[in-house]
Amino acid sequence: MNSSSQTIPSWPDLYQPPMRFDLPTLKLNGSMGLVEVGASRGSSHPFSMYICGITPYDATHLGHAATYIAFDLINRYQRAMGTKVEFVENITDIDEPLLERAERDNVDWQELAASQIDLFRSDMSALHIHPPKAYVPATAVMTEIDRAISQMKVNGFVYTVDQDLYMDISSFLADLPIPLDEALTIFAERGGDPQRIGKRHPLDPVLWWANKNNEPGWESSHGFGRPGWHIECSVIALRYLLGEDYLSSHHSDFSIELQGGGSDLIFPHHFMSGAQGKAILGQPFARHYVHAGMVGLDGEKMSKSKGNLVFVSRLLNEGVDPVSIRYALLRDHYQSDRMWSAEKLKTAQESVANIRIALSREEVASTDSVISTIVSALANNLDTPAALNALEEWALRTIGNQSQADQLATREAGNLSRILDSLLGLAF
């Protein structure tokens, strides 16, 4: 199989109403604590953000949706500040879970991937999520992966076990985000092979698998085979955020501004992809790492193995308004682990109905305070619960005129509606 570097169509971009006032700098709780995101480079410099995409064999469940909505909020906030956003997302369209599902269902792995990618794009569009500027399948960057592994060889990080290539991770172990014993356990659970004989360290990640069992493979200077999971993201991020000549050009003190995904990616994936990015270029991969919490169902962890995933497409097919789905997921803080339930969705639907009624009124409760609260809450680590509390209180004041002291204002609903669309992605 051959490949050349190319993106694939994502989904239609969205109009985002412009802000008519200055926004405070966005503060996010990243791996280094509360940090100002994008502030060091200023609005004239692009804000580079890489978000880990799906492995397309089951898309899109509510865990995916919650994660991509969270990073859409960051994207929206930066855009609203007038900052150009360079947002790249990958598709892990060659990996063990995809191949295993295709074999189980007796379908071609490429056809399975294509069908789930199409479904994912449709779900993202329905949920009002801005598309990436580059939506990149791993199968499209085999030439770049080949070059990057060759550079890592030159830099002294690559060795061979049988015909497979591994990265020597030893110089990065001081940066482990969790204790070593815990890391070894998780590594084994999430695709690693800590027990393999011949490895220098149990946590060394594979860079290139030699072909076996007639699996899909690609020609490379390292033999016929396919890449490991982590190197795919490292290379896609560097290639599409730094440019084609990233291996030879001069860069700043870090490669990209923000690397994001679900908290289940903290280790091993983000640790490994970050280490590999630094092994390629000799500089930190990302300035900030930010992670979203997990979504469970009715008190249990939501997972493929449990068979209790709630899919966005199924909710949409049942006639659920996508605004209500987005609203329900925004009702909890993006970094909290939370539970999904039918009651949560029902509550969101009721809130959305009230807000729509209030926004339709010509005379509404004054919007200055609620707009100020929403902006301040979002600037403070995307505190959507506080933002939506203020919005719901405003809607009740407008509908019921509950406070005699509350003066109704004329034609202010439009200002609030634009803020909700622009910053929260809620197009009422």
N, C-alpha and C positions, 0 to 999 in steps of 0.2 A: 504494500500500500504506500502511496505517496501522499504528501501533504505540503501545502504552501501556506504561509501565514495569511489568514483571512478571518474576518469576523462573519457572523451571519446576521440576518435581520433580527432586530429585537422586537419592539412593539411601538406603536405610534407615540410620539412625544406629546406632552400635555401643555396646554397654556397655563402659565402660573401668573396670576395677577401681580403686578409690581407693588412694592411697598411705597407709601408716600411719606415715610418718616424713617429715620435711622434706627437700626436695631442694635442692641448691645451684643458684644462678642459672645458667641456660643461657648458654654462651658460643659464639658463632658467628663464623666467618670471613666477614665481609661485605665490601662494597666499601671500607669504611674500616678494614679489618684486623679483629682479634679484638675483638668487642664483646659486652657483656652485653645480652642481648635481653630486653626486658620489664621490666628492673630499675628503670628510671627512673619507671615509672608505678605499680609495685606491683601486688600480686595483686588489689586491689579495683577496679582500672581494667581495662576490656576490652583485650585484646591484639588489635590489628587486623592482619590478614594477607590480602594479595591475591595469588593465584597465577594466572598466565596459563594458561588452559585450551586445549583442542584446537581446531583447525580441522577440523570433522567430515566428512572425506572418506576417512580411513583411521585407524581407532582399534581397539585401543590397542596400540602396539608397545612393546618393552621400554624404549626411551628415555623414552617417556611414563611408564611404570610406575615406573622408577627415580626420576624427578623427583617424582612425586606421593607416592611412599613417603617420600622425603626430607622433604618438607614436612609429611607426616603425622606424622613423628617430632617435628617442632617443635610441631605442634598437640598431640600427646599429652603432650609434656613440660610445656607450659604448663598444660594441663588438670590434669595430675597435681600441679602446684604449687598448684592451687586457683584459677587465673586463668581468668576467662571469656574465651573466644576468639571473636572476630568474624572469621570466615573467609569470604571471598567468592572465587568462581571464575567466570570468564567462559566463553562459548562463542563463538568467532569463526565465526558461522554465516552470514556474508556476506563473501566475499573471493575473490580471483582463483583460488586453487587449487581451492576448492570448485566454483566455476562451471565451471572448465576440466575438472575430473573429471566433473561431471554431463554436460557437453556430449560429452565423449569417450565416456562410457558410455550416452549417449542416455537419461538418466533426469532426472526433475525434481529440481532442486537442493535443494528443500525436503524431498523424500522421501529423498534421499541423506543429507542432514544428520540427519534424524530417525532413520534407521536406524543411523547411526554413533554418535549420542548415546546411543541405547538400548544399543548394544554397550559403549560406554565406561562407562556406569553399571553394567552387569553386571560388567565387569572390575574396576572400583573396589571394588565390594561383595565380590567374590571375594578380592581382595587385602587386605581388612580395612583399608580406608582410610576415615577419618572423612569424611563429606560436608560440603560447605560449608553455611553457614546461608543463603546466597543463591547460586543457580546460575543465571547470567544470560546469555541469548543476546543478542548485539549487536543483533539485529533487534527486541528488545523495548525498546530505549532510544533510539530515533530522536528522540523529543521532547526527551530530556535532552541528546543530542548537539547538537541544534539550539540549545538554550539555552546550552550551554557554548561553542560556536563564536561565538555572538552576544556572550557575555561577553569572549571573547578579542579580538573586534573592538573592543569598547569599550576594552580594555586595550592596543590598538595592535599586536597580533601577527599580524593577518590581512591578506592581500592576494590579488588575483585574477590568474590567468593564464588568458586566454580566459574560460571560465565556471567553472573549477575554483578552489577556495580552498586557499591554502597558508599555513603558519605561517612567519613570519620567525624563524629559529632563531639569528640572529647573536649575541644576547645570552647564549646558552647554550653557545657553542662552547668557551669556556674549560674547560668541564666534560667535554669529550669523553673517553671512557675509553681511546681508542686514537688513534694519530697520524692526522692529517687525510687523508693519502694512503691509508692503510689503510681509513679510514672511508668514503671515496668509493667504493672498490672493493667493500666489503661492502654498502654502501647500494644499489649497482646490482644486486648479486646477490640481494638480499632485498627486492625489491619497490619500491625507490626509483627515482627518475628524475633523476639528477644532471645529465644532459645537456639537459634540457628548456629550450628558449629561453624567456626571460621571467621565469625564477626569479631572485630576488635573490641566493640562495646555492645552490650545487649540493645541499647537504644539507637544504634546506627540505622538510619533509614535507607531503604533501597532507592536508587536513582534510576536504574534501568534493569528490567527483567529480561533475561534471555528467553526467547520464544519456547513455549512448551505446550503440549496437548492441543496443538493446532489452533491455539488462540489467535486473535487478530494480532498482527505485528507490523512493524515498520523497519525499513532499512535505515541503518545509521552507521556512523564510524565506530560505534560500540557493539556492532552486531545487529542481527535481526531480532526485534523484540518490541517492548513497549515501556513507557516511563512509569515510575512510581507516582503515587498520588501527589505528594507535596511539591515535587519539582515542577509539576504542571502549573500550579498557582504562582510559584515564584517567577517563572519565566513569563507567563501571560501578564502579570502585573508589571514587571520590568519592561517588557517589550512594548506594551501598549500605553504605559504612562510615561516612560522615558524616551521612547522612540526606537527606530530600527537600529541606530548605532549605539545603543546603550552600553555595549561591551567596550567600546573604544572612546566614548565621549566623557567629558568631565561632568561630575554631578555635585550636588550640594552635600551637606553633612548627613543626609538621609535620602533614601530613594523615593518613598511616597509618603504622603501626609498621614493617611489613615488606612489601616487594615481592619476589616470588620467581618462579623458573622455571628452565629450562635455561640453561646458559652460552651457548648460541647466541642468547639473547635480550638479552645485555648490550648489544649494539649491532646494529641500530639500535633495537630495540623498546623496551627499558627506558629507554634514554637519551631517546628521543622521547616516550614516554608520561609520563616524569617531567618533562620540559621542558614538555609541554602542561599537565600538572596544575598546575605552578607558574604558567604563563601564565594559567590560569583563576582561581586563588585568590590568587596573589601570595605563596605560601609553599611551602617544599619539599614535594614529593609524598610521599616516603617517608623515614623515618628510617634504615632499613637496606635494602640490596639484597643478597640472598643467592642464589647460583646453584648448581645441581647440574651434575655432569659429564655427558659424553656416553657413550653405550653403542655399541660397535662389535660386529661379528660376525666371529669367526675371523680377526682381524688387519686387518680392513677397516672403514672408517667405515660405519655403518648408515644408509642413506638411502633415500628413495623412488625417487630417480633410479637407484640401483644395483639396486633390486629385491631387497634382501637384508634387509628388515625381518622381525623375528620378532615375531609378534602374540601377545598374552596369550591371546586367545580360542582361537587354534589350539592352544596348549599345553594349555589347559584341556580342549578337545575331545579331545585325545589322552590325557586322563586324568591329566595332571600335577597333583599336589597344589598348590593355590595357596600353601600355607605354604612349600613348597620354592621356588617362584618368588620369593616375598618374601625368604626367607632368602638365596637366591643373590644377589639384588640388594643385600642388606644386607652381604654378605661383603666388598664393597669400600667404601671411603669415598665418601660421597655426592658429594664435590666432585672426585673423581678421574675422569678418562676411563678407561673400562675396556672389556674385551672380554667378550662373551658367547660361550659355547661349550657343546656338549653335555656336555663333561667338567665344566665349572663346575656345570651343573645336576645331574649325577650326584653330584658331591661334596657338594652341598647336600642332596640327597636322603638320602645316607648319614648326614650330620650330623643331619638332622632325625629320622631313624629312631633313632639313638643317644640323642638327647635325649628322645625320647618314651619309650624304654625306661627311661631313668634317672628321669624324672619319674613313671613308674608305680610305682616302688619305694616300699615303705613306709619302708625305711631307706635314707638317701642320705648322701653326703658333706655335711659342714656347708655350709650355703648362705650364711652371713654374708659370707664373703670374696667369693664370686662376685657376690652382690647389690651389695656395695660397689663392686666393680670395674666392674660394668655401669653403675651410676649415675654414677660418676666419669667413665667413658669417654664416656657420652652427654652429660654436662654440658660436656665438652671438645670442642666442635664436632662433636657426633654421631659420635664415633669408634666406629662399629659393628664394624669389624674387631677392635678390642681387646675390645669387649664379647662378641663371639661366640667369640673365642679362649678367654676365661675360661669361657664357658658350655660349650664343647666339652671343655675340660680337666676341668671339674666332672663332666660326663657320663661321661667315661672313668674318673675316680676312683670314681664311684658304681657303674658296671657292673663294673669289674675290681677295685675296692678295691686299687689298685696300690700305695698307700703304706701300710705297716703302721702308721705313725703317724697315719694319717687315721681319725679316729673317726667312725663312722656315726651320724647323727642320725635320730630318728624324727619322721615327719610334718612335715618341713620342706619337702618338695617343693612343697606348695601355695603357700607364700610366694613361692618362686622363680617358679612358674608364673604367679602374679598379676603379678609384676614384668615378666615377658616379654610378657604380654598387654598390660599397661597402657602400658609405655614403648616396646616394640619392635613391638607389633602382631602378635606371634607367638602365636597361640592354639593351643597344642599339645593 
